[in-house]
Amino acid sequence: MSIELFSIWNFIRLSGFLAFFLFTFSISAGLLSRFAIFQKKKLLMLELHQTSGWAGFLTSIFHVILLWKNEYVPYKIQEILIPFLAENATVFSALGTISLYLFVITFATSDFFIKKLGRDLWKKVHLIVIPAWILMVLHSILIGTDSEQPWASFLYGASIILVITLIQFRYLEGRRNPLNKKGPRTNT
C-alpha cells in the first residue's frame, strides 16, 4: 500500500490552508492590537501580527512554487503570475493571484516604505489587507478541493465570523473613543 502523504498535491493543499490560517491570524492580531483592552500587550500583538503575516506570505510563495511544479494540474509560471491567464479555474485562480499582489503591497508599504508614505497614507494603504484577505477567502473556498469537507467549511466559516466580528468591534470602539486613534492624552 502506497501512501502519498508527502506528495506535491498534499503540500499544495497544506500550504494553502496554512497561508489562510496565518493571514487570518495576522489580521486578527492586528485588529486586536488596536483594542483598548490589549494596550498593555500591544507590542506582543504587533509582533504576532507581523510575524504571522510574513509567515503567511512566505507560505503563499511556497504554495505558488508548488503549483508551478505540480504535474497533476500543471500551471505555467505566467498563469500563476498574471491574473485570468490560467487555464484551470481561470477566475478562481485569478482571485488568488490578485490577493497575493495586494498582500505584497501591504507588506512592502508596511516594512519598506512606511516612513516615505507617512503614517496617514500608510494607514489607508494598509487597509488593502482586507480586500486581499477577502479575495484569498474566495479563492480558497471556490478552488480548494477540500472546501466541501465539514472541517474546511468550519475553518472558513469560523475565520469569516472572527474577522467580521473583530472589524465591527474595532469600528464601534473607535467611534466610542475617538482618542483611541492616537492614544489617551494626559496632562502630566
MARKEPA-573275 format. One record per residue: residue number from 1; x negated, y, z negated of N, C-alpha, C in turn; residue in one letter. Coordinates in Angstrom, 3 decimals. Example, Ala and Ser with C-alpha at 12.3 -4.5 7.8 and 13.67 -1.06 7.14 Angstrom:
2
SITE    k      n_xx      n_yy      n_zz     ca_xx     ca_yy     ca_zz      c_xx      c_yy      c_zz  r
SITE    1   -13.190    -5.690    -7.800   -12.300    -4.500    -7.800   -13.200    -3.300    -7.800  A
SITE    2   -12.850    -2.250    -7.080   -13.670    -1.060    -7.140   -12.900     0.030    -7.870  S
//
This chain:
188
SITE    k      n_xx      n_yy      n_zz     ca_xx     ca_yy     ca_zz      c_xx      c_yy      c_zz  r
SITE    1    -0.845    -1.177     0.000     0.000     0.000     0.000    -0.891     1.240     0.000  M
SITE    2    -0.638     2.119     0.924    -1.439     3.335     1.048    -0.658     4.534     0.521  S
SITE    3    -1.216     5.181    -0.453    -0.596     6.385    -0.997    -1.340     7.585    -0.433  I
SITE    4    -0.620     8.448     0.240    -1.230     9.618     0.862    -1.117    10.829    -0.059  E
SITE    5    -1.510    10.635    -1.295    -1.425    11.701    -2.291    -2.300    12.891    -1.909  L
SITE    6    -3.442    12.618    -1.326    -4.392    13.683    -1.002    -4.358    14.053     0.484  F
SITE    7    -3.186    13.980     1.079    -3.057    14.340     2.485    -3.001    15.866     2.629  S
SITE    8    -3.338    16.335     3.813    -3.257    17.777     4.086    -1.825    18.246     3.888  I
SITE    9    -0.865    17.432     4.315     0.533    17.804     4.187     0.922    18.055     2.732  W
SITE   10     0.485    17.177     1.831     0.792    17.372     0.413     0.092    18.609    -0.141  N
SITE   11    -1.108    18.889     0.317    -1.801    20.098    -0.138    -1.149    21.366     0.413  F
SITE   12    -0.594    21.288     1.621     0.150    22.427     2.173     1.349    22.722     1.283  I
SITE   13     2.093    21.692     0.942     3.264    21.851     0.080     2.863    22.354    -1.302  R
SITE   14     1.847    21.743    -1.880     1.393    22.135    -3.209     0.904    23.578    -3.227  L
SITE   15     0.105    23.963    -2.240    -0.418    25.334    -2.216     0.705    26.343    -1.997  S
SITE   16     1.718    25.982    -1.222     2.868    26.870    -1.035     3.616    27.091    -2.339  G
SITE   17     3.902    26.008    -3.056     4.596    26.138    -4.340     3.732    26.866    -5.375  F
SITE   18     2.445    26.570    -5.386     1.562    27.231    -6.347     1.487    28.735    -6.070  L
SITE   19     1.367    29.124    -4.804     1.345    30.554    -4.456     2.668    31.204    -4.867  A
SITE   20     3.772    30.525    -4.607     5.092    31.029    -5.006     5.122    31.273    -6.515  F
SITE   21     4.696    30.281    -7.287     4.697    30.406    -8.743     3.784    31.551    -9.199  F
SITE   22     2.579    31.611    -8.662     1.619    32.629    -9.100     2.081    34.042    -8.758  L
SITE   23     2.647    34.242    -7.570     3.151    35.569    -7.217     4.355    35.950    -8.082  F
SITE   24     5.215    34.993    -8.357     6.363    35.263    -9.229     5.878    35.608   -10.633  T
SITE   25     4.900    34.867   -11.128     4.330    35.146   -12.451     3.681    36.526   -12.464  F
SITE   26     2.951    36.864   -11.414     2.278    38.155   -11.336     3.274    39.313   -11.366  S
SITE   27     4.314    39.214   -10.565     5.330    40.271   -10.546     6.013    40.370   -11.900  I
SITE   28     6.311    39.237   -12.507     6.952    39.234   -13.826     6.054    39.879   -14.876  S
SITE   29     4.781    39.524   -14.881     3.846    40.116   -15.848     3.686    41.617   -15.598  A
SITE   30     3.657    42.027   -14.341     3.561    43.453   -14.022     4.768    44.218   -14.520  G
SITE   31     5.951    43.663   -14.325     7.162    44.314   -14.815     7.185    44.349   -16.341  L
SITE   32     6.829    43.229   -16.958     6.829    43.168   -18.423     5.820    44.135   -19.044  L
SITE   33     4.717    44.381   -18.356     3.691    45.277   -18.909     4.210    46.695   -19.081  S
SITE   34     5.262    47.050   -18.380     5.842    48.389   -18.461     6.900    48.499   -19.548  R
SITE   35     7.343    47.385   -20.112     8.375    47.417   -21.146     7.791    47.958   -22.447  F
SITE   36     8.582    48.725   -23.157     8.140    49.313   -24.429     7.723    48.227   -25.420  A
SITE   37     8.427    47.120   -25.424     8.138    46.042   -26.369     6.747    45.426   -26.158  I
SITE   38     6.197    45.550   -24.957     4.892    44.959   -24.651     3.753    45.981   -24.630  F
SITE   39     3.979    47.197   -25.092     2.955    48.223   -25.002     1.696    47.884   -25.802  Q
SITE   40     1.839    47.155   -26.902     0.657    46.757   -27.674    -0.127    45.651   -26.968  K
SITE   41     0.509    44.953   -26.053    -0.127    43.870   -25.290    -0.272    44.250   -23.815  K
SITE   42    -0.229    45.547   -23.524    -0.230    45.995   -22.137    -1.479    45.538   -21.375  K
SITE   43    -2.650    45.628   -21.999    -3.878    45.210   -21.310    -3.854    43.718   -20.974  L
SITE   44    -3.357    42.914   -21.895    -3.230    41.482   -21.642    -2.254    41.237   -20.492  L
SITE   45    -1.123    41.922   -20.521    -0.120    41.748   -19.473    -0.673    42.176   -18.110  M
SITE   46    -1.412    43.273   -18.085    -2.001    43.730   -16.825    -3.063    42.748   -16.324  L
SITE   47    -3.825    42.177   -17.243    -4.821    41.170   -16.855    -4.138    39.935   -16.276  E
SITE   48    -3.052    39.495   -16.914    -2.279    38.365   -16.393    -1.694    38.701   -15.021  L
SITE   49    -1.209    39.930   -14.879    -0.629    40.411   -13.617    -1.669    40.364   -12.493  H
SITE   50    -2.830    40.925   -12.750    -3.869    40.990   -11.720    -4.459    39.617   -11.412  Q
SITE   51    -4.753    38.861   -12.428    -5.379    37.551   -12.227    -4.443    36.594   -11.483  T
SITE   52    -3.184    36.550   -11.900    -2.247    35.647   -11.217    -1.953    36.139    -9.802  S
SITE   53    -1.964    37.453    -9.586    -1.776    37.982    -8.237    -2.908    37.574    -7.315  G
SITE   54    -4.133    37.736    -7.771    -5.286    37.330    -6.953    -5.312    35.820    -6.744  W
SITE   55    -4.972    35.057    -7.784    -4.929    33.597    -7.637    -3.853    33.202    -6.622  A
SITE   56    -2.712    33.878    -6.653    -1.659    33.627    -5.678    -2.103    33.968    -4.268  G
SITE   57    -2.812    35.069    -4.136    -3.309    35.479    -2.821    -4.309    34.462    -2.276  F
SITE   58    -5.254    34.050    -3.098    -6.246    33.063    -2.663    -5.588    31.719    -2.347  L
SITE   59    -4.581    31.361    -3.113    -3.846    30.126    -2.835    -3.111    30.238    -1.498  T
SITE   60    -2.601    31.423    -1.189    -1.940    31.644     0.113    -2.931    31.494     1.259  S
SITE   61    -4.134    32.001     1.070    -5.172    31.850     2.099    -5.486    30.359     2.303  I
SITE   62    -5.579    29.615     1.216    -5.792    28.171     1.292    -4.639    27.510     2.046  F
SITE   63    -3.417    27.941     1.760    -2.216    27.443     2.435    -2.306    27.686     3.948  H
SITE   64    -2.735    28.875     4.334    -2.881    29.235     5.752    -3.936    28.351     6.426  V
SITE   65    -5.064    28.176     5.761    -6.139    27.352     6.329    -5.666    25.911     6.526  I
SITE   66    -4.933    25.396     5.549    -4.415    24.029     5.669    -3.411    23.913     6.812  L
SITE   67    -2.564    24.923     6.977    -1.618    24.902     8.102    -2.358    24.873     9.430  L
SITE   68    -3.417    25.624     9.501    -4.219    25.695    10.722    -4.877    24.346    11.026  W
SITE   69    -5.306    23.637     9.984    -5.998    22.360    10.151    -5.051    21.159    10.198  K
SITE   70    -3.785    21.369     9.922    -2.820    20.283     9.915    -2.611    19.735    11.334  N
SITE   71    -2.564    18.430    11.464    -2.363    17.821    12.780    -0.925    17.341    12.974  E
SITE   72    -0.178    17.194    11.891     1.198    16.690    12.000     2.113    17.754    12.617  Y
SITE   73     2.094    18.958    12.078     2.799    20.107    12.656     1.727    21.150    12.927  V
SITE   74     1.103    21.076    14.094    -0.044    21.950    14.359     0.340    23.415    14.574  P
SITE   75    -0.445    24.278    13.980    -0.331    25.719    14.176    -1.661    26.208    14.739  Y
SITE   76    -1.592    27.034    15.764    -2.795    27.717    16.234    -3.000    28.920    15.333  K
SITE   77    -4.236    29.374    15.223    -4.533    30.483    14.324    -3.717    31.726    14.675  I
SITE   78    -3.504    31.992    15.972    -2.715    33.155    16.352    -1.241    32.993    15.956  Q
SITE   79    -0.750    31.752    15.908     0.623    31.517    15.459     0.788    31.823    13.978  E
SITE   80    -0.274    31.643    13.236    -0.237    31.917    11.803    -0.411    33.409    11.535  I
SITE   81    -1.276    34.059    12.287    -1.625    35.455    12.015    -0.726    36.487    12.694  L
SITE   82    -0.023    36.090    13.752     0.833    37.031    14.478     2.289    36.607    14.287  I
SITE   83     3.071    37.447    13.608     4.471    37.090    13.351     5.246    36.813    14.643  P
SITE   84     6.145    35.852    14.581     7.059    35.460    15.652     6.369    34.772    16.831  F
SITE   85     5.144    34.333    16.647     4.433    33.635    17.711     4.449    32.119    17.513  L
SITE   86     4.752    31.666    16.314     4.727    30.230    16.012     5.829    29.497    16.762  A
SITE   87     5.477    28.344    17.292     6.471    27.506    17.976     7.374    26.805    16.969  E
SITE   88     6.842    26.442    15.820     7.611    25.766    14.782     8.278    26.806    13.881  N
SITE   89     9.599    26.767    13.822    10.368    27.660    12.946     9.872    29.106    13.069  A
SITE   90    10.005    29.648    14.246     9.432    30.947    14.600     9.737    32.038    13.582  T
SITE   91    10.999    32.240    13.268    11.389    33.322    12.359    10.941    33.015    10.933  V
SITE   92    11.148    31.780    10.486    10.799    31.419     9.113     9.288    31.469     8.885  F
SITE   93     8.521    31.080     9.894     7.063    31.197     9.811     6.654    32.668     9.754  S
SITE   94     7.326    33.493    10.550     7.020    34.926    10.581     7.262    35.582     9.225  A
SITE   95     8.287    35.131     8.514     8.549    35.687     7.183     7.342    35.494     6.268  L
SITE   96     6.715    34.325     6.352     5.525    34.047     5.546     4.354    34.924     5.958  G
SITE   97     4.173    35.111     7.251     3.072    35.938     7.745     3.251    37.396     7.323  T
SITE   98     4.446    37.920     7.509     4.713    39.309     7.132     4.556    39.483     5.624  I
SITE   99     5.047    38.515     4.875     4.890    38.550     3.416     3.423    38.612     3.027  S
SITE  100     2.621    37.784     3.650     1.188    37.778     3.340     0.558    39.137     3.634  L
SITE  101     0.916    39.741     4.759     0.368    41.058     5.095     0.790    42.126     4.088  Y
SITE  102     2.027    42.060     3.618     2.477    43.016     2.605     1.733    42.812     1.284  L
SITE  103     1.464    41.558     0.945     0.658    41.292    -0.256    -0.763    41.832    -0.072  F
SITE  104    -1.315    41.703     1.122    -2.660    42.232     1.397    -2.670    43.744     1.182  V
SITE  105    -1.654    44.439     1.680    -1.570    45.890     1.479    -1.514    46.215    -0.004  I
SITE  106    -0.720    45.462    -0.746    -0.607    45.682    -2.190    -1.948    45.504    -2.882  T
SITE  107    -2.655    44.426    -2.571    -3.942    44.172    -3.216    -4.988    45.183    -2.798  F
SITE  108    -5.043    45.509    -1.521    -6.049    46.452    -1.029    -5.869    47.818    -1.669  A
SITE  109    -4.637    48.277    -1.749    -4.413    49.604    -2.332    -4.625    49.588    -3.842  T
SITE  110    -4.349    48.467    -4.481    -4.487    48.393    -5.936    -5.944    48.279    -6.374  S
SITE  111    -6.705    47.495    -5.672    -8.062    47.231    -6.132    -9.141    48.036    -5.417  D
SITE  112    -8.842    48.539    -4.239    -9.895    49.201    -3.475    -9.610    50.663    -3.154  F
SITE  113    -8.336    51.044    -3.074    -8.016    52.399    -2.641    -7.185    53.198    -3.638  F
SITE  114    -7.021    52.694    -4.843    -6.154    53.359    -5.817    -6.633    54.784    -6.122  I
SITE  115    -7.928    54.965    -6.231    -8.453    56.303    -6.544    -8.272    57.253    -5.366  K
SITE  116    -8.435    56.760    -4.150    -8.270    57.615    -2.968    -6.806    57.986    -2.746  K
SITE  117    -5.891    57.067    -3.062    -4.472    57.327    -2.853    -3.890    58.251    -3.913  L
SITE  118    -4.427    58.200    -5.112    -3.823    58.908    -6.233    -2.731    58.046    -6.841  G
SITE  119    -2.483    58.256    -8.106    -1.568    57.386    -8.852    -0.135    57.410    -8.300  R
SITE  120     0.389    58.588    -7.952     1.778    58.674    -7.486     1.983    57.922    -6.167  D
SITE  121     1.108    58.147    -5.199     1.230    57.450    -3.918     0.976    55.956    -4.102  L
SITE  122    -0.003    55.612    -4.944    -0.293    54.200    -5.202     0.939    53.493    -5.760  W
SITE  123     1.643    54.133    -6.702     2.837    53.515    -7.293     3.890    53.231    -6.230  K
SITE  124     4.045    54.159    -5.287     5.022    53.956    -4.215     4.590    52.812    -3.305  K
SITE  125     3.322    52.780    -2.954     2.814    51.704    -2.091     2.886    50.363    -2.823  V
SITE  126     2.629    50.381    -4.121     2.625    49.150    -4.913     3.997    48.471    -4.907  H
SITE  127     5.048    49.242    -4.705     6.396    48.678    -4.670     6.624    47.787    -3.447  L
SITE  128     5.695    47.813    -2.490     5.773    46.911    -1.335     5.736    45.456    -1.797  I
SITE  129     5.244    45.230    -2.996     5.166    43.869    -3.516     6.551    43.233    -3.631  V
SITE  130     7.585    44.028    -3.859     8.936    43.464    -3.987     9.433    42.922    -2.632  I
SITE  131     9.379    43.711    -1.534     9.753    43.101    -0.242     8.846    41.929     0.138  P
SITE  132     7.556    42.009    -0.223     6.638    40.884     0.056     7.129    39.637    -0.658  A
SITE  133     7.509    39.787    -1.914     7.982    38.654    -2.696     9.295    38.109    -2.119  W
SITE  134    10.209    39.000    -1.740    11.489    38.571    -1.170    11.263    37.778     0.118  I
SITE  135    10.383    38.275     0.981    10.080    37.556     2.221     9.438    36.199     1.929  L
SITE  136     8.583    36.161     0.900     7.966    34.898     0.508     9.033    33.914     0.032  M
SITE  137     9.992    34.396    -0.755    11.075    33.535    -1.235    11.864    32.983    -0.051  V
SITE  138    12.231    33.854     0.878    12.980    33.403     2.057    12.172    32.390     2.872  L
SITE  139    10.901    32.687     3.085    10.012    31.769     3.803     9.994    30.410     3.106  H
SITE  140     9.820    30.428     1.803     9.729    29.182     1.033    11.007    28.361     1.132  S
SITE  141    12.144    29.015     0.948    13.421    28.302     0.961    13.763    27.796     2.364  I
SITE  142    13.534    28.639     3.368    14.006    28.318     4.717    13.098    27.366     5.501  L
SITE  143    11.809    27.356     5.176    10.899    26.472     5.927    10.378    25.315     5.070  I
SITE  144    10.514    25.444     3.760     9.994    24.416     2.864    10.712    23.094     3.022  G
SITE  145     9.953    22.035     3.152    10.553    20.711     3.348    11.151    20.152     2.062  T
SITE  146    10.827    20.753     0.926    11.368    20.285    -0.353    12.528    21.147    -0.848  D
SITE  147    12.947    22.120    -0.064    13.944    23.093    -0.518    15.261    22.470    -0.957  S
SITE  148    15.621    21.325    -0.403    16.886    20.685    -0.771    16.763    19.815    -2.017  E
SITE  149    15.555    19.636    -2.502    15.353    18.855    -3.722    15.861    19.660    -4.921  Q
SITE  150    16.515    19.014    -5.873    17.039    19.743    -7.037    15.965    20.531    -7.796  P
SITE  151    14.788    19.958    -7.968    13.737    20.653    -8.710    13.282    21.907    -7.971  W
SITE  152    13.228    21.863    -6.635    12.820    23.032    -5.857    13.908    24.106    -5.911  A
SITE  153    15.165    23.683    -5.804    16.278    24.627    -5.908    16.265    25.311    -7.263  S
SITE  154    15.989    24.541    -8.318    15.900    25.122    -9.665    14.753    26.132    -9.737  F
SITE  155    13.595    25.770    -9.207    12.431    26.665    -9.220    12.740    27.972    -8.504  L
SITE  156    13.310    27.872    -7.311    13.641    29.083    -6.553    14.701    29.910    -7.281  Y
SITE  157    15.763    29.248    -7.719    16.854    29.958    -8.393    16.401    30.639    -9.669  G
SITE  158    15.648    29.913   -10.492    15.160    30.493   -11.756    14.223    31.666   -11.493  A
SITE  159    13.390    31.565   -10.486    12.461    32.650   -10.146    13.209    33.889    -9.677  S
SITE  160    14.204    33.681    -8.838    15.001    34.815    -8.340    15.728    35.494    -9.492  I
SITE  161    16.363    34.712   -10.349    17.073    35.273   -11.507    16.104    36.016   -12.422  I
SITE  162    14.939    35.439   -12.679    13.946    36.072   -13.544    13.522    37.436   -12.999  L
SITE  163    13.111    37.479   -11.748    12.600    38.733   -11.187    13.707    39.782   -11.094  V
SITE  164    14.903    39.397   -10.665    16.010    40.367   -10.590    16.347    40.901   -11.978  I
SITE  165    16.382    40.019   -12.968    16.674    40.443   -14.336    15.612    41.403   -14.858  T
SITE  166    14.346    41.100   -14.630    13.273    41.987   -15.091    13.323    43.342   -14.387  L
SITE  167    13.619    43.347   -13.101    13.736    44.616   -12.372    14.889    45.437   -12.949  I
SITE  168    16.011    44.791   -13.220    17.150    45.515   -13.784    16.838    46.067   -15.172  Q
SITE  169    16.232    45.239   -16.027    15.879    45.718   -17.370    14.860    46.845   -17.308  F
SITE  170    13.901    46.729   -16.412    12.882    47.777   -16.260    13.526    49.083   -15.809  R
SITE  171    14.442    48.987   -14.863    15.158    50.164   -14.383    15.960    50.800   -15.518  Y
SITE  172    16.702    49.977   -16.266    17.512    50.503   -17.371    16.652    51.118   -18.462  L
SITE  173    15.532    50.479   -18.778    14.651    51.027   -19.801    14.043    52.353   -19.333  E
SITE  174    13.689    52.441   -18.072    13.148    53.686   -17.519    14.157    54.814   -17.547  G
SITE  175    15.418    54.499   -17.314    16.474    55.529   -17.358    16.768    55.937   -18.793  R
SITE  176    16.677    54.981   -19.712    16.953    55.272   -21.121    15.862    56.130   -21.743  R
SITE  177    14.620    55.877   -21.324    13.489    56.579   -21.915    12.586    57.104   -20.803  N
SITE  178    12.910    58.275   -20.231    12.102    58.799   -19.122    10.650    59.075   -19.503  P
SITE  179    10.365    59.280   -20.782     8.972    59.494   -21.210     8.155    58.222   -21.096  L
SITE  180     8.817    57.096   -20.982     8.138    55.800   -20.893     7.230    55.710   -19.673  N
SITE  181     7.466    56.544   -18.657     6.665    56.503   -17.456     5.208    56.897   -17.728  K
SITE  182     5.015    57.868   -18.601     3.653    58.309   -18.910     3.284    58.026   -20.355  K
SITE  183     4.166    57.372   -21.040     3.902    57.040   -22.428     4.442    58.114   -23.342  G
SITE  184     4.663    57.767   -24.587     5.194    58.754   -25.526     4.173    59.845   -25.808  P
SITE  185     4.670    61.055   -25.990     3.792    62.177   -26.296     3.874    62.510   -27.762  R
SITE  186     2.749    62.703   -28.355     2.718    63.067   -29.769     1.914    64.333   -29.942  T
SITE  187     2.248    65.079   -30.959     1.506    66.313   -31.262     0.574    66.051   -32.422  N
SITE  188    -0.481    65.347   -32.152    -1.422    65.019   -33.216    -2.673    65.815   -33.082  T
//
